[in-house]
Protein backbone atom coordinates (compact mmCIF):
# COMPACT_ATOMS: atom_id res chain seq x y z
CA UNK A 1 0.00 0.00 0.00
CA UNK A 2 1.38 3.40 -0.91
CA UNK A 3 0.78 6.59 0.99
CA UNK A 4 -1.64 7.55 -1.79
CA UNK A 5 -3.90 4.71 -0.56
CA UNK A 6 -4.41 6.34 2.81
CA UNK A 7 -6.57 9.14 4.13
CA UNK A 8 -6.01 11.21 7.23
CA UNK A 9 -8.95 12.20 9.41
CA UNK A 10 -9.33 14.09 12.65
CA UNK A 11 -11.57 12.94 15.48
CA UNK A 12 -12.85 14.54 18.64
CA UNK A 13 -12.87 12.58 21.89
CA UNK A 14 -14.16 13.38 25.32
CA UNK A 15 -11.28 13.84 27.77
CA UNK A 16 -12.05 10.55 29.57
CA UNK A 17 -12.15 8.61 26.30
CA UNK A 18 -8.83 10.12 25.23
CA UNK A 19 -7.27 9.15 28.56
CA UNK A 20 -8.52 5.55 28.19
CA UNK A 21 -7.31 5.42 24.58
CA UNK A 22 -3.85 6.58 25.66
CA UNK A 23 -3.81 3.94 28.40
CA UNK A 24 -4.89 1.21 25.97
CA UNK A 25 -2.21 2.26 23.48
CA UNK A 26 0.46 2.28 26.17
CA UNK A 27 -0.64 -1.17 27.44
CA UNK A 28 -0.72 -2.65 23.93
CA UNK A 29 2.41 -0.93 22.67
CA UNK A 30 0.54 0.65 19.77
CA UNK A 31 0.10 4.15 18.47
CA UNK A 32 -3.26 5.89 18.65
CA UNK A 33 -3.35 6.00 14.85
CA UNK A 34 -2.81 2.23 14.64
CA UNK A 35 -5.59 1.49 17.15
CA UNK A 36 -8.06 3.87 15.53
CA UNK A 37 -7.25 2.58 12.03
CA UNK A 38 -7.85 -1.01 13.10
CA UNK A 39 -11.10 -0.09 14.83
CA UNK A 40 -12.43 1.72 11.77
CA UNK A 41 -11.29 -1.10 9.44
CA UNK A 42 -13.14 -3.60 11.66
CA UNK A 43 -16.25 -1.45 12.03
CA UNK A 44 -16.87 -0.78 8.34
CA UNK A 45 -16.66 -4.54 7.62
CA UNK A 46 -19.46 -5.35 10.08
CA UNK A 47 -23.04 -5.90 8.98
CA UNK A 48 -25.82 -3.39 9.59
CA UNK A 49 -26.87 -4.99 12.87
CA UNK A 50 -23.43 -4.75 14.48
CA UNK A 51 -22.89 -1.22 13.17
CA UNK A 52 -26.32 -0.20 14.48
CA UNK A 53 -25.64 -1.71 17.90
CA UNK A 54 -22.26 0.00 18.17
CA UNK A 55 -23.82 3.31 17.10
CA UNK A 56 -26.70 2.75 19.55
CA UNK A 57 -29.33 2.93 16.82
CA UNK A 58 -31.31 0.16 18.52
CA UNK A 59 -32.87 0.23 21.93
CA UNK A 60 -31.77 -3.00 23.58
CA UNK A 61 -33.30 -3.43 27.02
CA UNK A 62 -30.61 -5.71 28.42
CA UNK A 63 -27.61 -7.80 27.47
CA UNK A 64 -29.61 -11.03 27.23
CA UNK A 65 -31.81 -9.41 24.57
CA UNK A 66 -28.70 -8.31 22.70
CA UNK A 67 -27.29 -11.82 22.91
CA UNK A 68 -30.49 -13.30 21.46
CA UNK A 69 -30.50 -10.76 18.62
CA UNK A 70 -26.92 -11.71 17.73
CA UNK A 71 -27.64 -15.45 17.92
CA UNK A 72 -30.70 -15.06 15.70
CA UNK A 73 -28.65 -13.07 13.19
CA UNK A 74 -25.88 -15.69 13.16
CA UNK A 75 -28.42 -18.49 12.57
CA UNK A 76 -30.03 -16.50 9.75
CA UNK A 77 -26.67 -15.86 8.11
CA UNK A 78 -25.58 -19.49 8.36
CA UNK A 79 -28.82 -20.59 6.69
CA UNK A 80 -28.01 -18.23 3.82
CA UNK A 81 -24.45 -19.54 3.66
CA UNK A 82 -22.82 -16.33 4.90
CA UNK A 83 -20.06 -16.31 7.52
Biopython code that builds the backbone (N, CA, C, O; Angstrom):
import numpy as np
from Bio.PDB.StructureBuilder import StructureBuilder

atoms = [
    (1, "UNK", "N", (0.847, -1.169, 0.000)),
    (1, "UNK", "CA", (0.000, 0.000, 0.000)),
    (1, "UNK", "C", (0.895, 1.235, 0.000)),
    (1, "UNK", "O", (1.836, 1.328, 0.788)),
    (2, "UNK", "N", (0.604, 2.161, -0.866)),
    (2, "UNK", "CA", (1.376, 3.397, -0.908)),
    (2, "UNK", "C", (0.684, 4.442, -0.046)),
    (2, "UNK", "O", (-0.458, 4.266, 0.377)),
    (3, "UNK", "N", (1.396, 5.526, 0.204)),
    (3, "UNK", "CA", (0.783, 6.594, 0.994)),
    (3, "UNK", "C", (-0.409, 7.197, 0.277)),
    (3, "UNK", "O", (-1.267, 7.801, 0.920)),
    (4, "UNK", "N", (-0.485, 7.050, -1.040)),
    (4, "UNK", "CA", (-1.640, 7.545, -1.787)),
    (4, "UNK", "C", (-2.901, 6.763, -1.469)),
    (4, "UNK", "O", (-4.005, 7.238, -1.735)),
    (5, "UNK", "N", (-2.752, 5.557, -0.898)),
    (5, "UNK", "CA", (-3.897, 4.706, -0.565)),
    (5, "UNK", "C", (-4.477, 5.020, 0.810)),
    (5, "UNK", "O", (-5.387, 4.330, 1.269)),
    (6, "UNK", "N", (-3.973, 6.028, 1.452)),
    (6, "UNK", "CA", (-4.409, 6.345, 2.814)),
    (6, "UNK", "C", (-5.070, 7.713, 2.872)),
    (6, "UNK", "O", (-4.812, 8.594, 2.052)),
    (7, "UNK", "N", (-5.930, 7.855, 3.867)),
    (7, "UNK", "CA", (-6.567, 9.137, 4.129)),
    (7, "UNK", "C", (-6.309, 9.491, 5.584)),
    (7, "UNK", "O", (-6.215, 8.605, 6.434)),
    (8, "UNK", "N", (-6.198, 10.739, 5.864)),
    (8, "UNK", "CA", (-6.013, 11.205, 7.232)),
    (8, "UNK", "C", (-7.270, 11.930, 7.663)),
    (8, "UNK", "O", (-7.802, 12.771, 6.939)),
    (9, "UNK", "N", (-7.742, 11.586, 8.875)),
    (9, "UNK", "CA", (-8.947, 12.204, 9.412)),
    (9, "UNK", "C", (-8.661, 12.667, 10.832)),
    (9, "UNK", "O", (-7.770, 12.149, 11.506)),
    (10, "UNK", "N", (-9.421, 13.635, 11.263)),
    (10, "UNK", "CA", (-9.328, 14.095, 12.654)),
    (10, "UNK", "C", (-10.562, 13.621, 13.386)),
    (10, "UNK", "O", (-11.641, 13.539, 12.800)),
    (11, "UNK", "N", (-10.416, 13.309, 14.666)),
    (11, "UNK", "CA", (-11.570, 12.937, 15.482)),
    (11, "UNK", "C", (-11.564, 13.771, 16.756)),
    (11, "UNK", "O", (-10.532, 14.293, 17.179)),
    (12, "UNK", "N", (-12.729, 13.879, 17.344)),
    (12, "UNK", "CA", (-12.845, 14.538, 18.641)),
    (12, "UNK", "C", (-13.246, 13.487, 19.659)),
    (12, "UNK", "O", (-14.137, 12.676, 19.410)),
    (13, "UNK", "N", (-12.584, 13.506, 20.806)),
    (13, "UNK", "CA", (-12.874, 12.583, 21.887)),
    (13, "UNK", "C", (-13.127, 13.363, 23.165)),
    (13, "UNK", "O", (-12.544, 14.422, 23.398)),
    (14, "UNK", "N", (-14.009, 12.813, 23.985)),
    (14, "UNK", "CA", (-14.161, 13.376, 25.322)),
    (14, "UNK", "C", (-12.845, 13.127, 26.068)),
    (14, "UNK", "O", (-12.115, 12.190, 25.745)),
    (15, "UNK", "N", (-12.550, 13.950, 27.042)),
    (15, "UNK", "CA", (-11.283, 13.836, 27.772)),
    (15, "UNK", "C", (-11.112, 12.444, 28.369)),
    (15, "UNK", "O", (-10.023, 11.877, 28.284)),
    (16, "UNK", "N", (-12.148, 11.885, 28.967)),
    (16, "UNK", "CA", (-12.054, 10.553, 29.566)),
    (16, "UNK", "C", (-11.764, 9.484, 28.534)),
    (16, "UNK", "O", (-10.981, 8.569, 28.792)),
    (17, "UNK", "N", (-12.384, 9.586, 27.367)),
    (17, "UNK", "CA", (-12.154, 8.610, 26.300)),
    (17, "UNK", "C", (-10.713, 8.716, 25.803)),
    (17, "UNK", "O", (-10.073, 7.700, 25.531)),
    (18, "UNK", "N", (-10.209, 9.931, 25.684)),
    (18, "UNK", "CA", (-8.826, 10.118, 25.232)),
    (18, "UNK", "C", (-7.857, 9.515, 26.236)),
    (18, "UNK", "O", (-6.879, 8.870, 25.857)),
    (19, "UNK", "N", (-8.133, 9.726, 27.520)),
    (19, "UNK", "CA", (-7.272, 9.149, 28.561)),
    (19, "UNK", "C", (-7.265, 7.624, 28.476)),
    (19, "UNK", "O", (-6.206, 7.005, 28.587)),
    (20, "UNK", "N", (-8.445, 7.007, 28.278)),
    (20, "UNK", "CA", (-8.525, 5.545, 28.189)),
    (20, "UNK", "C", (-7.854, 5.039, 26.917)),
    (20, "UNK", "O", (-7.226, 3.980, 26.923)),
    (21, "UNK", "N", (-7.986, 5.798, 25.816)),
    (21, "UNK", "CA", (-7.312, 5.420, 24.577)),
    (21, "UNK", "C", (-5.799, 5.452, 24.771)),
    (21, "UNK", "O", (-5.102, 4.530, 24.348)),
    (22, "UNK", "N", (-5.292, 6.493, 25.402)),
    (22, "UNK", "CA", (-3.853, 6.585, 25.659)),
    (22, "UNK", "C", (-3.380, 5.423, 26.520)),
    (22, "UNK", "O", (-2.309, 4.867, 26.276)),
    (23, "UNK", "N", (-4.166, 5.054, 27.522)),
    (23, "UNK", "CA", (-3.813, 3.941, 28.398)),
    (23, "UNK", "C", (-3.802, 2.626, 27.611)),
    (23, "UNK", "O", (-2.881, 1.822, 27.752)),
    (24, "UNK", "N", (-4.823, 2.416, 26.789)),
    (24, "UNK", "CA", (-4.890, 1.214, 25.965)),
    (24, "UNK", "C", (-3.683, 1.128, 25.038)),
    (24, "UNK", "O", (-3.073, 0.067, 24.904)),
    (25, "UNK", "N", (-3.342, 2.233, 24.406)),
    (25, "UNK", "CA", (-2.206, 2.256, 23.477)),
    (25, "UNK", "C", (-0.899, 1.951, 24.207)),
    (25, "UNK", "O", (-0.059, 1.204, 23.705)),
    (26, "UNK", "N", (-0.739, 2.523, 25.369)),
    (26, "UNK", "CA", (0.459, 2.278, 26.166)),
    (26, "UNK", "C", (0.525, 0.795, 26.555)),
    (26, "UNK", "O", (1.577, 0.167, 26.437)),
    (27, "UNK", "N", (-0.606, 0.238, 27.020)),
    (27, "UNK", "CA", (-0.639, -1.168, 27.440)),
    (27, "UNK", "C", (-0.385, -2.121, 26.278)),
    (27, "UNK", "O", (0.238, -3.167, 26.462)),
    (28, "UNK", "N", (-0.855, -1.776, 25.101)),
    (28, "UNK", "CA", (-0.723, -2.647, 23.928)),
    (28, "UNK", "C", (0.530, -2.362, 23.106)),
    (28, "UNK", "O", (0.861, -3.116, 22.190)),
    (29, "UNK", "N", (1.218, -1.287, 23.430)),
    (29, "UNK", "CA", (2.410, -0.928, 22.673)),
    (29, "UNK", "C", (2.090, -0.501, 21.249)),
    (29, "UNK", "O", (2.826, -0.814, 20.314)),
    (30, "UNK", "N", (0.987, 0.216, 21.096)),
    (30, "UNK", "CA", (0.542, 0.655, 19.769)),
    (30, "UNK", "C", (0.356, 2.166, 19.762)),
    (30, "UNK", "O", (0.182, 2.792, 20.808)),
    (31, "UNK", "N", (0.397, 2.730, 18.585)),
    (31, "UNK", "CA", (0.099, 4.153, 18.471)),
    (31, "UNK", "C", (-1.411, 4.353, 18.429)),
    (31, "UNK", "O", (-2.166, 3.430, 18.126)),
    (32, "UNK", "N", (-1.833, 5.569, 18.736)),
    (32, "UNK", "CA", (-3.255, 5.889, 18.655)),
    (32, "UNK", "C", (-3.765, 5.743, 17.224)),
    (32, "UNK", "O", (-4.890, 5.293, 17.006)),
    (33, "UNK", "N", (-2.952, 6.115, 16.265)),
    (33, "UNK", "CA", (-3.350, 5.996, 14.855)),
    (33, "UNK", "C", (-3.557, 4.532, 14.492)),
    (33, "UNK", "O", (-4.521, 4.200, 13.803)),
    (34, "UNK", "N", (-2.668, 3.649, 14.946)),
    (34, "UNK", "CA", (-2.809, 2.226, 14.641)),
    (34, "UNK", "C", (-4.093, 1.652, 15.239)),
    (34, "UNK", "O", (-4.817, 0.913, 14.571)),
    (35, "UNK", "N", (-4.371, 1.992, 16.492)),
    (35, "UNK", "CA", (-5.585, 1.495, 17.145)),
    (35, "UNK", "C", (-6.824, 2.009, 16.423)),
    (35, "UNK", "O", (-7.720, 1.230, 16.097)),
    (36, "UNK", "N", (-6.879, 3.293, 16.176)),
    (36, "UNK", "CA", (-8.060, 3.867, 15.529)),
    (36, "UNK", "C", (-8.246, 3.326, 14.109)),
    (36, "UNK", "O", (-9.375, 3.085, 13.681)),
    (37, "UNK", "N", (-7.150, 3.137, 13.384)),
    (37, "UNK", "CA", (-7.246, 2.584, 12.034)),
    (37, "UNK", "C", (-7.821, 1.176, 12.059)),
    (37, "UNK", "O", (-8.682, 0.836, 11.248)),
    (38, "UNK", "N", (-7.340, 0.357, 12.995)),
    (38, "UNK", "CA", (-7.851, -1.012, 13.095)),
    (38, "UNK", "C", (-9.316, -1.035, 13.501)),
    (38, "UNK", "O", (-10.092, -1.840, 12.987)),
    (39, "UNK", "N", (-9.698, -0.153, 14.421)),
    (39, "UNK", "CA", (-11.102, -0.092, 14.829)),
    (39, "UNK", "C", (-12.008, 0.289, 13.667)),
    (39, "UNK", "O", (-13.055, -0.327, 13.468)),
    (40, "UNK", "N", (-11.616, 1.290, 12.907)),
    (40, "UNK", "CA", (-12.432, 1.723, 11.771)),
    (40, "UNK", "C", (-12.467, 0.631, 10.706)),
    (40, "UNK", "O", (-13.529, 0.353, 10.148)),
    (41, "UNK", "N", (-11.323, 0.005, 10.412)),
    (41, "UNK", "CA", (-11.292, -1.097, 9.443)),
    (41, "UNK", "C", (-12.258, -2.199, 9.856)),
    (41, "UNK", "O", (-13.012, -2.710, 9.028)),
    (42, "UNK", "N", (-12.238, -2.570, 11.149)),
    (42, "UNK", "CA", (-13.141, -3.604, 11.656)),
    (42, "UNK", "C", (-14.598, -3.155, 11.542)),
    (42, "UNK", "O", (-15.448, -3.909, 11.068)),
    (43, "UNK", "N", (-14.878, -1.945, 11.971)),
    (43, "UNK", "CA", (-16.249, -1.454, 12.035)),
    (43, "UNK", "C", (-16.919, -1.416, 10.664)),
    (43, "UNK", "O", (-18.066, -1.842, 10.529)),
    (44, "UNK", "N", (-16.227, -0.916, 9.655)),
    (44, "UNK", "CA", (-16.866, -0.780, 8.342)),
    (44, "UNK", "C", (-17.109, -2.138, 7.689)),
    (44, "UNK", "O", (-17.899, -2.231, 6.749)),
    (45, "UNK", "N", (-16.447, -3.191, 8.166)),
    (45, "UNK", "CA", (-16.663, -4.538, 7.620)),
    (45, "UNK", "C", (-17.830, -5.266, 8.289)),
    (45, "UNK", "O", (-18.235, -6.334, 7.830)),
    (46, "UNK", "N", (-18.368, -4.704, 9.361)),
    (46, "UNK", "CA", (-19.465, -5.354, 10.077)),
    (46, "UNK", "C", (-20.783, -5.151, 9.335)),
    (46, "UNK", "O", (-20.932, -4.224, 8.539)),
    (47, "UNK", "N", (-21.734, -6.040, 9.616)),
    (47, "UNK", "CA", (-23.042, -5.897, 8.977)),
    (47, "UNK", "C", (-23.842, -4.785, 9.656)),
    (47, "UNK", "O", (-23.413, -4.213, 10.658)),
    (48, "UNK", "N", (-24.995, -4.500, 9.095)),
    (48, "UNK", "CA", (-25.820, -3.394, 9.586)),
    (48, "UNK", "C", (-26.212, -3.546, 11.049)),
    (48, "UNK", "O", (-26.282, -2.557, 11.779)),
    (49, "UNK", "N", (-26.467, -4.771, 11.481)),
    (49, "UNK", "CA", (-26.866, -4.985, 12.873)),
    (49, "UNK", "C", (-25.751, -4.580, 13.828)),
    (49, "UNK", "O", (-25.988, -3.829, 14.774)),
    (50, "UNK", "N", (-24.548, -5.065, 13.590)),
    (50, "UNK", "CA", (-23.427, -4.745, 14.481)),
    (50, "UNK", "C", (-23.145, -3.249, 14.452)),
    (50, "UNK", "O", (-22.946, -2.633, 15.498)),
    (51, "UNK", "N", (-23.128, -2.664, 13.263)),
    (51, "UNK", "CA", (-22.892, -1.216, 13.171)),
    (51, "UNK", "C", (-23.974, -0.452, 13.938)),
    (51, "UNK", "O", (-23.674, 0.496, 14.663)),
    (52, "UNK", "N", (-25.222, -0.866, 13.776)),
    (52, "UNK", "CA", (-26.319, -0.199, 14.480)),
    (52, "UNK", "C", (-26.206, -0.322, 15.983)),
    (52, "UNK", "O", (-26.468, 0.634, 16.713)),
    (53, "UNK", "N", (-25.811, -1.520, 16.457)),
    (53, "UNK", "CA", (-25.640, -1.710, 17.896)),
    (53, "UNK", "C", (-24.516, -0.843, 18.438)),
    (53, "UNK", "O", (-24.664, -0.213, 19.485)),
    (54, "UNK", "N", (-23.390, -0.809, 17.727)),
    (54, "UNK", "CA", (-22.257, 0.003, 18.170)),
    (54, "UNK", "C", (-22.633, 1.484, 18.190)),
    (54, "UNK", "O", (-22.233, 2.222, 19.090)),
    (55, "UNK", "N", (-23.406, 1.909, 17.188)),
    (55, "UNK", "CA", (-23.816, 3.314, 17.096)),
    (55, "UNK", "C", (-25.031, 3.637, 17.960)),
    (55, "UNK", "O", (-25.510, 4.771, 17.986)),
    (56, "UNK", "N", (-25.523, 2.614, 18.670)),
    (56, "UNK", "CA", (-26.700, 2.746, 19.549)),
    (56, "UNK", "C", (-27.938, 3.205, 18.788)),
    (56, "UNK", "O", (-28.693, 4.054, 19.262)),
    (57, "UNK", "N", (-28.135, 2.632, 17.601)),
    (57, "UNK", "CA", (-29.331, 2.933, 16.821)),
    (57, "UNK", "C", (-30.510, 2.076, 17.250)),
    (57, "UNK", "O", (-31.647, 2.346, 16.861)),
    (58, "UNK", "N", (-30.253, 1.048, 18.045)),
    (58, "UNK", "CA", (-31.307, 0.158, 18.521)),
    (58, "UNK", "C", (-31.425, 0.292, 20.020)),
    (58, "UNK", "O", (-30.435, 0.482, 20.725)),
    (59, "UNK", "N", (-32.642, 0.192, 20.492)),
    (59, "UNK", "CA", (-32.867, 0.229, 21.933)),
    (59, "UNK", "C", (-32.916, -1.208, 22.429)),
    (59, "UNK", "O", (-33.920, -1.899, 22.252)),
    (60, "UNK", "N", (-31.847, -1.648, 23.039)),
    (60, "UNK", "CA", (-31.772, -3.000, 23.582)),
    (60, "UNK", "C", (-31.932, -2.901, 25.085)),
    (60, "UNK", "O", (-31.139, -2.246, 25.762)),
    (61, "UNK", "N", (-32.963, -3.555, 25.606)),
    (61, "UNK", "CA", (-33.297, -3.432, 27.022)),
    (61, "UNK", "C", (-32.211, -3.988, 27.935)),
    (61, "UNK", "O", (-31.874, -3.373, 28.946)),
    (62, "UNK", "N", (-31.664, -5.144, 27.585)),
    (62, "UNK", "CA", (-30.612, -5.713, 28.423)),
    (62, "UNK", "C", (-29.688, -6.582, 27.580)),
    (62, "UNK", "O", (-29.943, -6.826, 26.401)),
    (63, "UNK", "N", (-28.617, -7.039, 28.206)),
    (63, "UNK", "CA", (-27.606, -7.802, 27.473)),
    (63, "UNK", "C", (-28.138, -9.136, 26.963)),
    (63, "UNK", "O", (-27.701, -9.610, 25.914)),
    (64, "UNK", "N", (-29.077, -9.752, 27.690)),
    (64, "UNK", "CA", (-29.614, -11.035, 27.226)),
    (64, "UNK", "C", (-30.399, -10.838, 25.934)),
    (64, "UNK", "O", (-30.371, -11.701, 25.057)),
    (65, "UNK", "N", (-31.098, -9.713, 25.807)),
    (65, "UNK", "CA", (-31.811, -9.414, 24.566)),
    (65, "UNK", "C", (-30.816, -9.214, 23.432)),
    (65, "UNK", "O", (-31.033, -9.698, 22.321)),
    (66, "UNK", "N", (-29.743, -8.516, 23.701)),
    (66, "UNK", "CA", (-28.701, -8.308, 22.701)),
    (66, "UNK", "C", (-28.113, -9.643, 22.264)),
    (66, "UNK", "O", (-27.919, -9.881, 21.071)),
    (67, "UNK", "N", (-27.832, -10.505, 23.220)),
    (67, "UNK", "CA", (-27.294, -11.824, 22.906)),
    (67, "UNK", "C", (-28.231, -12.606, 22.004)),
    (67, "UNK", "O", (-27.781, -13.242, 21.051)),
    (68, "UNK", "N", (-29.521, -12.570, 22.286)),
    (68, "UNK", "CA", (-30.485, -13.303, 21.460)),
    (68, "UNK", "C", (-30.569, -12.715, 20.056)),
    (68, "UNK", "O", (-30.700, -13.460, 19.085)),
    (69, "UNK", "N", (-30.496, -11.406, 19.937)),
    (69, "UNK", "CA", (-30.500, -10.764, 18.617)),
    (69, "UNK", "C", (-29.301, -11.239, 17.808)),
    (69, "UNK", "O", (-29.440, -11.574, 16.631)),
    (70, "UNK", "N", (-28.126, -11.272, 18.429)),
    (70, "UNK", "CA", (-26.918, -11.705, 17.729)),
    (70, "UNK", "C", (-26.986, -13.178, 17.345)),
    (70, "UNK", "O", (-26.575, -13.545, 16.244)),
    (71, "UNK", "N", (-27.494, -14.022, 18.230)),
    (71, "UNK", "CA", (-27.635, -15.448, 17.919)),
    (71, "UNK", "C", (-28.597, -15.639, 16.765)),
    (71, "UNK", "O", (-28.310, -16.405, 15.845)),
    (72, "UNK", "N", (-29.738, -14.956, 16.793)),
    (72, "UNK", "CA", (-30.703, -15.060, 15.705)),
    (72, "UNK", "C", (-30.089, -14.628, 14.379)),
    (72, "UNK", "O", (-30.329, -15.251, 13.345)),
    (73, "UNK", "N", (-29.301, -13.567, 14.412)),
    (73, "UNK", "CA", (-28.650, -13.073, 13.192)),
    (73, "UNK", "C", (-27.632, -14.094, 12.670)),
    (73, "UNK", "O", (-27.545, -14.327, 11.465)),
    (74, "UNK", "N", (-26.870, -14.695, 13.576)),
    (74, "UNK", "CA", (-25.884, -15.688, 13.158)),
    (74, "UNK", "C", (-26.569, -16.902, 12.535)),
    (74, "UNK", "O", (-26.093, -17.425, 11.527)),
    (75, "UNK", "N", (-27.676, -17.357, 13.119)),
    (75, "UNK", "CA", (-28.420, -18.489, 12.567)),
    (75, "UNK", "C", (-28.945, -18.142, 11.182)),
    (75, "UNK", "O", (-28.843, -18.944, 10.253)),
    (76, "UNK", "N", (-29.505, -16.946, 11.047)),
    (76, "UNK", "CA", (-30.034, -16.497, 9.754)),
    (76, "UNK", "C", (-28.932, -16.460, 8.697)),
    (76, "UNK", "O", (-29.141, -16.904, 7.568)),
    (77, "UNK", "N", (-27.776, -15.939, 9.051)),
    (77, "UNK", "CA", (-26.665, -15.857, 8.106)),
    (77, "UNK", "C", (-26.143, -17.233, 7.739)),
    (77, "UNK", "O", (-25.797, -17.464, 6.580)),
    (78, "UNK", "N", (-26.076, -18.146, 8.685)),
    (78, "UNK", "CA", (-25.578, -19.492, 8.363)),
    (78, "UNK", "C", (-26.548, -20.226, 7.448)),
    (78, "UNK", "O", (-26.119, -21.024, 6.614)),
    (79, "UNK", "N", (-27.830, -19.978, 7.582)),
    (79, "UNK", "CA", (-28.820, -20.589, 6.685)),
    (79, "UNK", "C", (-28.664, -20.072, 5.254)),
    (79, "UNK", "O", (-28.937, -20.782, 4.287)),
    (80, "UNK", "N", (-28.220, -18.820, 5.144)),
    (80, "UNK", "CA", (-28.006, -18.227, 3.818)),
    (80, "UNK", "C", (-26.608, -18.503, 3.293)),
    (80, "UNK", "O", (-26.269, -18.095, 2.182)),
    (81, "UNK", "N", (-25.789, -19.200, 4.088)),
    (81, "UNK", "CA", (-24.449, -19.535, 3.660)),
    (81, "UNK", "C", (-23.449, -18.411, 3.805)),
    (81, "UNK", "O", (-22.407, -18.420, 3.150)),
    (82, "UNK", "N", (-23.752, -17.434, 4.662)),
    (82, "UNK", "CA", (-22.820, -16.326, 4.898)),
    (82, "UNK", "C", (-22.106, -16.556, 6.209)),
    (82, "UNK", "O", (-22.690, -17.086, 7.155)),
    (83, "UNK", "N", (-20.826, -16.154, 6.273)),
    (83, "UNK", "CA", (-20.060, -16.312, 7.522)),
    (83, "UNK", "C", (-20.548, -15.400, 8.617)),
    (83, "UNK", "O", (-20.005, -15.417, 9.722)),
]
sb = StructureBuilder()
sb.init_structure("model")
sb.init_model(0)
sb.init_chain("A")
sb.init_seg("    ")
for serial, (resi, resn, name, xyz) in enumerate(atoms, 1):
    if name == "N":
        sb.init_residue(resn, " ", resi, " ")
    sb.init_atom(name, np.array(xyz, "f"), 0.0, 1.0, " ", f" {name:<3s}", serial, name[0])
structure = sb.get_structure()
